Amino acid sequence: MNKIKFIAFGSDHAGYIYKEFIKKKFYKNYNIIDFGSFSEKKVDYTDYIHPTASYINNKKNDNYLGIIFCGTGNGAAITANKYINIRAAILWNESIAILAKKHNNANIISIPSRFLKKNEVLNIINIFLEEKFEGGRHENRIKKIKNLY
Ligand code: RB5
């Protein structure tokens, strides 16, 4: 069952068009909040991904998902993963999307906008949304992510 009810969006200029595309597809079925960016003007991804990740981080609620976009998906994911409760996964094909939910219970998904077609992105996000976290041994591993050495 799909538990996600709220989606927070964030992008830089490289992900802006894809963010708008996905937002339009999802606004009827989810409560959405958009942290920008709001145009294709060059910006720093950090300025938009920090507020998005911070929002999801503070919710501590499985009903919330962040979807973030930059050129490679890397800068956005690296930024989001600074937050203690965030598990941001870069989604770039169907199998990775399935496993990001089943094994990692990602609460933010990061899209490499310059390397995928719009419909590929829509497809892998939908696949992610339909998947369920497996729990069990993966739950133990997720708990250990917060263990710092
Ligand atoms: C912007 O040119 C690009 O560097 C950014 O979108 C992202 O790919 C960074 O990781």
Backbone and ligand atoms as CSV (ligand in chain L), in Angstrom:
chain,resi,resn,atom,element,x,y,z
A,1,MET,N,N,0.843,-1.205,0.000
A,1,MET,CA,C,0.000,0.000,0.000
A,1,MET,C,C,0.879,1.256,0.000
A,2,ASN,N,N,0.465,2.234,-0.747
A,2,ASN,CA,C,1.227,3.476,-0.818
A,2,ASN,C,C,0.842,4.394,0.339
A,3,LYS,N,N,1.802,4.603,1.253
A,3,LYS,CA,C,1.514,5.422,2.431
A,3,LYS,C,C,1.818,6.901,2.200
A,4,ILE,N,N,2.510,7.211,1.094
A,4,ILE,CA,C,2.928,8.597,0.881
A,4,ILE,C,C,1.707,9.473,0.584
A,5,LYS,N,N,1.565,10.513,1.384
A,5,LYS,CA,C,0.444,11.446,1.174
A,5,LYS,C,C,0.944,12.864,0.880
A,6,PHE,N,N,2.155,13.149,1.340
A,6,PHE,CA,C,2.707,14.497,1.212
A,6,PHE,C,C,4.033,14.423,0.462
A,7,ILE,N,N,4.197,15.272,-0.518
A,7,ILE,CA,C,5.458,15.296,-1.265
A,7,ILE,C,C,6.025,16.706,-1.251
A,8,ALA,N,N,7.300,16.794,-0.845
A,8,ALA,CA,C,8.018,18.073,-0.879
A,8,ALA,C,C,8.983,18.042,-2.067
A,9,PHE,N,N,8.945,19.090,-2.874
A,9,PHE,CA,C,9.791,19.170,-4.059
A,9,PHE,C,C,10.897,20.203,-3.878
A,10,GLY,N,N,12.064,19.891,-4.417
A,10,GLY,CA,C,13.165,20.850,-4.451
A,10,GLY,C,C,14.038,20.572,-5.659
A,11,SER,N,N,14.599,21.627,-6.233
A,11,SER,CA,C,15.467,21.435,-7.397
A,11,SER,C,C,16.414,22.619,-7.530
A,12,ASP,N,N,17.372,22.464,-8.437
A,12,ASP,CA,C,18.110,23.638,-8.914
A,12,ASP,C,C,17.629,23.916,-10.338
A,13,HIS,N,N,18.364,24.767,-11.066
A,13,HIS,CA,C,17.957,25.109,-12.439
A,13,HIS,C,C,17.981,23.893,-13.361
A,14,ALA,N,N,18.922,22.982,-13.113
A,14,ALA,CA,C,19.059,21.805,-13.985
A,14,ALA,C,C,17.887,20.837,-13.801
A,15,GLY,N,N,17.243,20.918,-12.647
A,15,GLY,CA,C,16.120,20.019,-12.389
A,15,GLY,C,C,14.770,20.686,-12.467
A,16,TYR,N,N,14.767,21.996,-12.674
A,16,TYR,CA,C,13.532,22.779,-12.584
A,16,TYR,C,C,12.416,22.255,-13.509
A,17,ILE,N,N,12.740,22.053,-14.781
A,17,ILE,CA,C,11.715,21.625,-15.754
A,17,ILE,C,C,11.142,20.256,-15.350
A,18,TYR,N,N,12.012,19.367,-14.885
A,18,TYR,CA,C,11.546,18.032,-14.485
A,18,TYR,C,C,10.701,18.125,-13.217
A,19,LYS,N,N,11.090,18.998,-12.301
A,19,LYS,CA,C,10.288,19.198,-11.077
A,19,LYS,C,C,8.876,19.651,-11.458
A,20,GLU,N,N,8.794,20.606,-12.361
A,20,GLU,CA,C,7.481,21.113,-12.778
A,20,GLU,C,C,6.661,20.011,-13.443
A,21,PHE,N,N,7.310,19.220,-14.263
A,21,PHE,CA,C,6.648,18.117,-14.979
A,21,PHE,C,C,6.065,17.109,-13.973
A,22,ILE,N,N,6.869,16.704,-13.010
A,22,ILE,CA,C,6.416,15.703,-12.032
A,22,ILE,C,C,5.348,16.300,-11.110
A,23,LYS,N,N,5.540,17.530,-10.714
A,23,LYS,CA,C,4.568,18.210,-9.857
A,23,LYS,C,C,3.176,18.215,-10.508
A,24,LYS,N,N,3.137,18.529,-11.798
A,24,LYS,CA,C,1.854,18.573,-12.520
A,24,LYS,C,C,1.184,17.206,-12.545
A,25,LYS,N,N,1.997,16.159,-12.619
A,25,LYS,CA,C,1.438,14.804,-12.659
A,25,LYS,C,C,0.896,14.395,-11.293
A,26,PHE,N,N,1.450,14.939,-10.212
A,26,PHE,CA,C,1.163,14.417,-8.877
A,26,PHE,C,C,0.244,15.291,-8.026
A,27,TYR,N,N,-0.007,16.532,-8.460
A,27,TYR,CA,C,-0.671,17.444,-7.518
A,27,TYR,C,C,-2.092,17.031,-7.160
A,28,LYS,N,N,-2.737,16.238,-8.048
A,28,LYS,CA,C,-4.114,15.825,-7.760
A,28,LYS,C,C,-4.174,14.734,-6.686
A,29,ASN,N,N,-3.152,13.900,-6.645
A,29,ASN,CA,C,-3.194,12.735,-5.746
A,29,ASN,C,C,-2.401,12.901,-4.456
A,30,TYR,N,N,-1.614,13.955,-4.357
A,30,TYR,CA,C,-0.790,14.161,-3.157
A,30,TYR,C,C,-0.892,15.619,-2.722
A,31,ASN,N,N,-0.662,15.839,-1.432
A,31,ASN,CA,C,-0.481,17.209,-0.956
A,31,ASN,C,C,0.955,17.588,-1.252
A,32,ILE,N,N,1.141,18.662,-1.984
A,32,ILE,CA,C,2.512,18.986,-2.363
A,32,ILE,C,C,2.943,20.343,-1.828
A,33,ILE,N,N,4.245,20.430,-1.596
A,33,ILE,CA,C,4.850,21.697,-1.216
A,33,ILE,C,C,6.117,21.834,-2.052
A,34,ASP,N,N,6.332,23.014,-2.592
A,34,ASP,CA,C,7.449,23.233,-3.516
A,34,ASP,C,C,8.416,24.259,-2.927
A,35,PHE,N,N,9.636,23.823,-2.681
A,35,PHE,CA,C,10.646,24.718,-2.112
A,35,PHE,C,C,11.504,25.400,-3.183
A,36,GLY,N,N,11.105,25.276,-4.448
A,36,GLY,CA,C,11.861,25.887,-5.531
A,36,GLY,C,C,12.995,24.963,-5.989
A,37,SER,N,N,13.791,25.389,-6.973
A,37,SER,CA,C,13.810,26.720,-7.542
A,37,SER,C,C,12.565,26.955,-8.417
A,38,PHE,N,N,12.417,28.208,-8.851
A,38,PHE,CA,C,11.192,28.570,-9.549
A,38,PHE,C,C,11.420,29.049,-10.975
A,39,SER,N,N,12.618,28.808,-11.517
A,39,SER,CA,C,12.873,29.139,-12.920
A,39,SER,C,C,14.146,28.394,-13.353
A,40,GLU,N,N,14.522,28.604,-14.603
A,40,GLU,CA,C,15.746,27.966,-15.110
A,40,GLU,C,C,16.989,28.834,-14.876
A,41,LYS,N,N,16.826,29.918,-14.157
A,41,LYS,CA,C,17.969,30.779,-13.816
A,41,LYS,C,C,18.950,29.985,-12.954
A,42,LYS,N,N,20.243,30.131,-13.261
A,42,LYS,CA,C,21.266,29.367,-12.534
A,42,LYS,C,C,21.252,29.692,-11.033
A,43,VAL,N,N,21.205,28.636,-10.240
A,43,VAL,CA,C,21.191,28.785,-8.775
A,43,VAL,C,C,22.102,27.714,-8.173
A,44,ASP,N,N,22.312,27.795,-6.874
A,44,ASP,CA,C,23.041,26.745,-6.158
A,44,ASP,C,C,22.035,25.745,-5.612
A,45,TYR,N,N,22.221,24.469,-5.953
A,45,TYR,CA,C,21.239,23.451,-5.519
A,45,TYR,C,C,21.071,23.438,-4.002
A,46,THR,N,N,22.105,23.759,-3.269
A,46,THR,CA,C,22.046,23.753,-1.800
A,46,THR,C,C,20.946,24.669,-1.256
A,47,ASP,N,N,20.727,25.802,-1.931
A,47,ASP,CA,C,19.758,26.784,-1.426
A,47,ASP,C,C,18.317,26.264,-1.472
A,48,TYR,N,N,18.068,25.254,-2.266
A,48,TYR,CA,C,16.716,24.708,-2.415
A,48,TYR,C,C,16.595,23.308,-1.818
A,49,ILE,N,N,17.697,22.587,-1.809
A,49,ILE,CA,C,17.659,21.223,-1.270
A,49,ILE,C,C,17.703,21.250,0.257
A,50,HIS,N,N,18.445,22.181,0.837
A,50,HIS,CA,C,18.438,22.275,2.309
A,50,HIS,C,C,17.020,22.459,2.869
A,51,PRO,N,N,16.249,23.429,2.386
A,51,PRO,CA,C,14.887,23.572,2.944
A,51,PRO,C,C,14.017,22.337,2.712
A,52,THR,N,N,14.161,21.708,1.563
A,52,THR,CA,C,13.357,20.507,1.266
A,52,THR,C,C,13.726,19.381,2.227
A,53,ALA,N,N,15.021,19.140,2.378
A,53,ALA,CA,C,15.491,18.037,3.230
A,53,ALA,C,C,15.179,18.318,4.695
A,54,SER,N,N,15.338,19.559,5.107
A,54,SER,CA,C,15.058,19.940,6.483
A,54,SER,C,C,13.576,19.700,6.814
A,55,TYR,N,N,12.720,20.009,5.878
A,55,TYR,CA,C,11.269,19.814,6.046
A,55,TYR,C,C,10.956,18.326,6.284
A,56,ILE,N,N,11.487,17.458,5.438
A,56,ILE,CA,C,11.234,16.012,5.576
A,56,ILE,C,C,11.896,15.491,6.855
A,57,ASN,N,N,13.088,15.971,7.124
A,57,ASN,CA,C,13.835,15.556,8.309
A,57,ASN,C,C,13.034,15.820,9.588
A,58,ASN,N,N,12.393,16.979,9.657
A,58,ASN,CA,C,11.666,17.359,10.868
A,58,ASN,C,C,10.314,16.658,11.004
A,59,LYS,N,N,9.764,16.183,9.888
A,59,LYS,CA,C,8.456,15.519,9.947
A,59,LYS,C,C,8.547,14.169,10.649
A,60,LYS,N,N,9.617,13.412,10.410
A,60,LYS,CA,C,9.779,12.064,11.002
A,60,LYS,C,C,8.506,11.247,10.814
A,61,ASN,N,N,8.019,11.201,9.592
A,61,ASN,CA,C,6.715,10.604,9.320
A,61,ASN,C,C,6.777,9.924,7.950
A,62,ASP,N,N,6.383,8.649,7.904
A,62,ASP,CA,C,6.460,7.857,6.665
A,62,ASP,C,C,5.488,8.321,5.591
A,63,ASN,N,N,4.582,9.212,5.946
A,63,ASN,CA,C,3.642,9.730,4.946
A,63,ASN,C,C,4.259,10.828,4.078
A,64,TYR,N,N,5.469,11.239,4.453
A,64,TYR,CA,C,6.130,12.338,3.745
A,64,TYR,C,C,7.283,11.825,2.887
A,65,LEU,N,N,7.357,12.329,1.669
A,65,LEU,CA,C,8.469,11.997,0.762
A,65,LEU,C,C,9.022,13.289,0.164
A,66,GLY,N,N,10.322,13.354,0.017
A,66,GLY,CA,C,10.946,14.447,-0.719
A,66,GLY,C,C,11.351,13.967,-2.100
A,67,ILE,N,N,11.110,14.789,-3.098
A,67,ILE,CA,C,11.613,14.482,-4.444
A,67,ILE,C,C,12.462,15.668,-4.870
A,68,ILE,N,N,13.745,15.390,-5.094
A,68,ILE,CA,C,14.690,16.467,-5.393
A,68,ILE,C,C,15.349,16.213,-6.743
A,69,PHE,N,N,15.706,17.282,-7.402
A,69,PHE,CA,C,16.206,17.203,-8.772
A,69,PHE,C,C,17.420,18.111,-8.921
A,70,CYS,N,N,18.488,17.562,-9.516
A,70,CYS,CA,C,19.561,18.424,-10.013
A,70,CYS,C,C,20.080,17.765,-11.279
A,71,GLY,N,N,21.199,18.208,-11.803
A,71,GLY,CA,C,21.678,17.657,-13.067
A,71,GLY,C,C,22.003,16.177,-12.954
A,72,THR,N,N,22.821,15.836,-11.978
A,72,THR,CA,C,23.283,14.448,-11.808
A,72,THR,C,C,22.518,13.684,-10.734
A,73,GLY,N,N,21.815,14.392,-9.890
A,73,GLY,CA,C,21.215,13.782,-8.699
A,73,GLY,C,C,22.195,13.730,-7.539
A,74,ASN,N,N,23.469,13.932,-7.820
A,74,ASN,CA,C,24.495,13.780,-6.777
A,74,ASN,C,C,24.497,14.925,-5.769
A,75,GLY,N,N,24.612,16.148,-6.265
A,75,GLY,CA,C,24.686,17.293,-5.348
A,75,GLY,C,C,23.463,17.358,-4.451
A,76,ALA,N,N,22.306,17.105,-5.033
A,76,ALA,CA,C,21.057,17.148,-4.261
A,76,ALA,C,C,21.063,16.056,-3.188
A,77,ALA,N,N,21.448,14.837,-3.569
A,77,ALA,CA,C,21.453,13.720,-2.606
A,77,ALA,C,C,22.497,13.933,-1.521
A,78,ILE,N,N,23.664,14.406,-1.897
A,78,ILE,CA,C,24.734,14.633,-0.914
A,78,ILE,C,C,24.277,15.662,0.116
A,79,THR,N,N,23.623,16.707,-0.351
A,79,THR,CA,C,23.112,17.744,0.556
A,79,THR,C,C,22.041,17.169,1.481
A,80,ALA,N,N,21.073,16.484,0.905
A,80,ALA,CA,C,19.946,15.948,1.695
A,80,ALA,C,C,20.437,14.971,2.762
A,81,ASN,N,N,21.452,14.198,2.418
A,81,ASN,CA,C,21.921,13.179,3.356
A,81,ASN,C,C,22.719,13.744,4.536
A,82,LYS,N,N,22.911,15.046,4.574
A,82,LYS,CA,C,23.505,15.684,5.756
A,82,LYS,C,C,22.550,15.639,6.949
A,83,TYR,N,N,21.252,15.473,6.691
A,83,TYR,CA,C,20.244,15.510,7.758
A,83,TYR,C,C,20.085,14.126,8.362
A,84,ILE,N,N,20.053,14.093,9.685
A,84,ILE,CA,C,20.156,12.839,10.436
A,84,ILE,C,C,19.051,11.837,10.104
A,85,ASN,N,N,17.847,12.323,9.825
A,85,ASN,CA,C,16.734,11.392,9.550
A,85,ASN,C,C,16.521,11.130,8.058
A,86,ILE,N,N,17.389,11.664,7.242
A,86,ILE,CA,C,17.182,11.537,5.789
A,86,ILE,C,C,17.948,10.342,5.210
A,87,ARG,N,N,17.217,9.611,4.374
A,87,ARG,CA,C,17.832,8.569,3.549
A,87,ARG,C,C,17.496,8.923,2.091
A,88,ALA,N,N,18.404,9.639,1.461
A,88,ALA,CA,C,18.175,10.085,0.082
A,88,ALA,C,C,18.862,9.121,-0.886
A,89,ALA,N,N,18.087,8.598,-1.822
A,89,ALA,CA,C,18.612,7.655,-2.814
A,89,ALA,C,C,18.493,8.268,-4.210
A,90,ILE,N,N,19.525,8.072,-5.007
A,90,ILE,CA,C,19.476,8.540,-6.396
A,90,ILE,C,C,18.781,7.462,-7.228
A,91,LEU,N,N,17.717,7.854,-7.899
A,91,LEU,CA,C,16.947,6.900,-8.708
A,91,LEU,C,C,17.285,7.088,-10.177
A,92,TRP,N,N,17.812,6.042,-10.780
A,92,TRP,CA,C,18.156,6.185,-12.201
A,92,TRP,C,C,17.707,5.013,-13.058
A,93,ASN,N,N,17.118,3.976,-12.461
A,93,ASN,CA,C,16.423,2.979,-13.275
A,93,ASN,C,C,15.383,2.253,-12.415
A,94,GLU,N,N,14.629,1.363,-13.026
A,94,GLU,CA,C,13.499,0.742,-12.334
A,94,GLU,C,C,13.951,-0.114,-11.153
A,95,SER,N,N,15.003,-0.894,-11.353
A,95,SER,CA,C,15.463,-1.790,-10.276
A,95,SER,C,C,15.975,-0.997,-9.082
A,96,ILE,N,N,16.712,0.079,-9.362
A,96,ILE,CA,C,17.212,0.928,-8.274
A,96,ILE,C,C,16.032,1.555,-7.521
A,97,ALA,N,N,14.998,1.930,-8.260
A,97,ALA,CA,C,13.808,2.527,-7.628
A,97,ALA,C,C,13.140,1.529,-6.685
A,98,ILE,N,N,12.985,0.306,-7.142
A,98,ILE,CA,C,12.358,-0.742,-6.308
A,98,ILE,C,C,13.182,-0.961,-5.043
A,99,LEU,N,N,14.493,-1.102,-5.219
A,99,LEU,CA,C,15.352,-1.418,-4.064
A,99,LEU,C,C,15.523,-0.235,-3.122
A,100,ALA,N,N,15.425,0.971,-3.646
A,100,ALA,CA,C,15.531,2.162,-2.791
A,100,ALA,C,C,14.400,2.175,-1.773
A,101,LYS,N,N,13.252,1.620,-2.140
A,101,LYS,CA,C,12.141,1.515,-1.186
A,101,LYS,C,C,12.252,0.222,-0.370
A,102,LYS,N,N,12.380,-0.922,-1.056
A,102,LYS,CA,C,12.369,-2.227,-0.378
A,102,LYS,C,C,13.486,-2.358,0.653
A,103,HIS,N,N,14.673,-1.928,0.312
A,103,HIS,CA,C,15.837,-2.133,1.178
A,103,HIS,C,C,16.247,-0.901,1.977
A,104,ASN,N,N,16.106,0.272,1.371
A,104,ASN,CA,C,16.630,1.488,2.021
A,104,ASN,C,C,15.539,2.362,2.629
A,105,ASN,N,N,14.299,2.064,2.317
A,105,ASN,CA,C,13.171,2.896,2.772
A,105,ASN,C,C,13.498,4.384,2.609
A,106,ALA,N,N,13.967,4.735,1.424
A,106,ALA,CA,C,14.364,6.125,1.157
A,106,ALA,C,C,13.207,7.071,1.450
A,107,ASN,N,N,13.502,8.162,2.138
A,107,ASN,CA,C,12.454,9.159,2.371
A,107,ASN,C,C,12.663,10.407,1.506
A,108,ILE,N,N,13.759,10.389,0.765
A,108,ILE,CA,C,13.947,11.381,-0.299
A,108,ILE,C,C,14.499,10.643,-1.509
A,109,ILE,N,N,13.964,10.968,-2.679
A,109,ILE,CA,C,14.526,10.396,-3.900
A,109,ILE,C,C,15.091,11.537,-4.754
A,110,SER,N,N,16.263,11.279,-5.293
A,110,SER,CA,C,17.000,12.304,-6.028
A,110,SER,C,C,17.100,11.900,-7.498
A,111,ILE,N,N,16.748,12.838,-8.354
A,111,ILE,CA,C,16.627,12.536,-9.789
A,111,ILE,C,C,17.751,13.193,-10.602
A,112,PRO,N,N,18.516,12.390,-11.349
A,112,PRO,CA,C,19.548,12.947,-12.235
A,112,PRO,C,C,18.930,13.466,-13.532
A,113,SER,N,N,18.424,14.682,-13.486
A,113,SER,CA,C,17.569,15.205,-14.554
A,113,SER,C,C,18.255,15.283,-15.925
A,114,ARG,N,N,19.557,15.484,-15.937
A,114,ARG,CA,C,20.249,15.615,-17.229
A,114,ARG,C,C,20.563,14.268,-17.870
A,115,PHE,N,N,20.226,13.191,-17.186
A,115,PHE,CA,C,20.608,11.878,-17.690
A,115,PHE,C,C,19.434,10.946,-17.926
A,116,LEU,N,N,18.225,11.444,-17.728
A,116,LEU,CA,C,17.027,10.628,-17.947
A,116,LEU,C,C,16.013,11.436,-18.738
A,117,LYS,N,N,15.142,10.718,-19.453
A,117,LYS,CA,C,14.041,11.389,-20.154
A,117,LYS,C,C,12.909,11.604,-19.147
A,118,LYS,N,N,12.061,12.598,-19.436
A,118,LYS,CA,C,10.967,12.926,-18.510
A,118,LYS,C,C,10.099,11.704,-18.187
A,119,ASN,N,N,9.727,10.943,-19.225
A,119,ASN,CA,C,8.844,9.805,-18.981
A,119,ASN,C,C,9.539,8.682,-18.224
A,120,GLU,N,N,10.846,8.576,-18.379
A,120,GLU,CA,C,11.603,7.601,-17.569
A,120,GLU,C,C,11.535,7.997,-16.097
A,121,VAL,N,N,11.655,9.292,-15.845
A,121,VAL,CA,C,11.608,9.794,-14.465
A,121,VAL,C,C,10.231,9.512,-13.862
A,122,LEU,N,N,9.183,9.832,-14.611
A,122,LEU,CA,C,7.824,9.589,-14.122
A,122,LEU,C,C,7.639,8.101,-13.805
A,123,ASN,N,N,8.102,7.258,-14.691
A,123,ASN,CA,C,7.968,5.813,-14.511
A,123,ASN,C,C,8.705,5.330,-13.264
A,124,ILE,N,N,9.945,5.743,-13.071
A,124,ILE,CA,C,10.690,5.217,-11.917
A,124,ILE,C,C,10.149,5.788,-10.598
A,125,ILE,N,N,9.629,7.009,-10.634
A,125,ILE,CA,C,9.038,7.543,-9.396
A,125,ILE,C,C,7.759,6.764,-9.067
A,126,ASN,N,N,6.953,6.476,-10.075
A,126,ASN,CA,C,5.734,5.692,-9.831
A,126,ASN,C,C,6.059,4.303,-9.309
A,127,ILE,N,N,7.096,3.708,-9.853
A,127,ILE,CA,C,7.523,2.378,-9.386
A,127,ILE,C,C,7.941,2.457,-7.921
A,128,PHE,N,N,8.713,3.472,-7.580
A,128,PHE,CA,C,9.134,3.665,-6.188
A,128,PHE,C,C,7.906,3.800,-5.278
A,129,LEU,N,N,6.938,4.589,-5.707
A,129,LEU,CA,C,5.762,4.872,-4.875
A,129,LEU,C,C,4.894,3.628,-4.643
A,130,GLU,N,N,4.970,2.684,-5.570
A,130,GLU,CA,C,4.154,1.474,-5.425
A,130,GLU,C,C,4.828,0.412,-4.570
A,131,GLU,N,N,6.086,0.566,-4.304
A,131,GLU,CA,C,6.867,-0.459,-3.591
A,131,GLU,C,C,6.690,-0.335,-2.081
A,132,LYS,N,N,6.999,-1.422,-1.375
A,132,LYS,CA,C,6.907,-1.408,0.097
A,132,LYS,C,C,8.258,-1.726,0.718
A,133,PHE,N,N,8.527,-1.114,1.872
A,133,PHE,CA,C,9.760,-1.414,2.624
A,133,PHE,C,C,9.660,-2.833,3.189
A,134,GLU,N,N,10.757,-3.585,3.039
A,134,GLU,CA,C,10.764,-4.988,3.477
A,134,GLU,C,C,10.944,-5.136,4.980
A,135,GLY,N,N,11.573,-4.168,5.623
A,135,GLY,CA,C,11.817,-4.275,7.068
A,135,GLY,C,C,12.832,-5.374,7.371
A,136,GLY,N,N,12.663,-6.036,8.529
A,136,GLY,CA,C,13.545,-7.147,8.913
A,136,GLY,C,C,15.001,-6.730,8.966
A,137,ARG,N,N,15.854,-7.463,8.271
A,137,ARG,CA,C,17.294,-7.164,8.327
A,137,ARG,C,C,17.593,-5.752,7.813
A,138,HIS,N,N,16.744,-5.275,6.924
A,138,HIS,CA,C,16.969,-3.923,6.385
A,138,HIS,C,C,16.653,-2.846,7.411
A,139,GLU,N,N,15.694,-3.148,8.267
A,139,GLU,CA,C,15.374,-2.222,9.362
A,139,GLU,C,C,16.596,-2.074,10.276
A,140,ASN,N,N,17.239,-3.207,10.597
A,140,ASN,CA,C,18.445,-3.166,11.452
A,140,ASN,C,C,19.537,-2.332,10.803
A,141,ARG,N,N,19.722,-2.514,9.519
A,141,ARG,CA,C,20.783,-1.783,8.809
A,141,ARG,C,C,20.486,-0.290,8.795
A,142,ILE,N,N,19.237,0.043,8.579
A,142,ILE,CA,C,18.848,1.464,8.551
A,142,ILE,C,C,19.106,2.121,9.907
A,143,LYS,N,N,18.805,1.378,10.984
A,143,LYS,CA,C,19.058,1.931,12.325
A,143,LYS,C,C,20.534,2.244,12.498
A,144,LYS,N,N,21.387,1.391,11.932
A,144,LYS,CA,C,22.838,1.566,12.091
A,144,LYS,C,C,23.400,2.731,11.282
A,145,ILE,N,N,22.645,3.254,10.344
A,145,ILE,CA,C,23.149,4.382,9.536
A,145,ILE,C,C,23.493,5.569,10.433
A,146,LYS,N,N,22.746,5.719,11.508
A,146,LYS,CA,C,22.975,6.858,12.409
A,146,LYS,C,C,24.157,6.650,13.350
A,147,ASN,N,N,24.710,5.438,13.381
A,147,ASN,CA,C,25.863,5.167,14.250
A,147,ASN,C,C,27.118,5.805,13.657
A,148,LEU,N,N,27.628,6.821,14.305
A,148,LEU,CA,C,28.841,7.470,13.804
A,148,LEU,C,C,30.062,6.919,14.542
A,149,TYR,N,N,31.158,6.807,13.859
A,149,TYR,CA,C,32.372,6.233,14.449
A,149,TYR,C,C,33.375,7.330,14.768
L,1,RB5,C1,C,24.473,22.283,-12.178
L,1,RB5,O1,O,25.209,22.660,-13.294
L,1,RB5,C2,C,24.905,20.908,-11.685
L,1,RB5,O2,O,26.217,20.961,-11.205
L,1,RB5,C3,C,23.967,20.419,-10.617
L,1,RB5,O3,O,22.681,20.369,-11.126
L,1,RB5,C4,C,24.222,19.024,-10.077
L,1,RB5,O4,O,24.389,18.097,-11.093
L,1,RB5,C5,C,25.243,18.920,-9.036
L,1,RB5,O5,O,25.521,17.845,-8.479
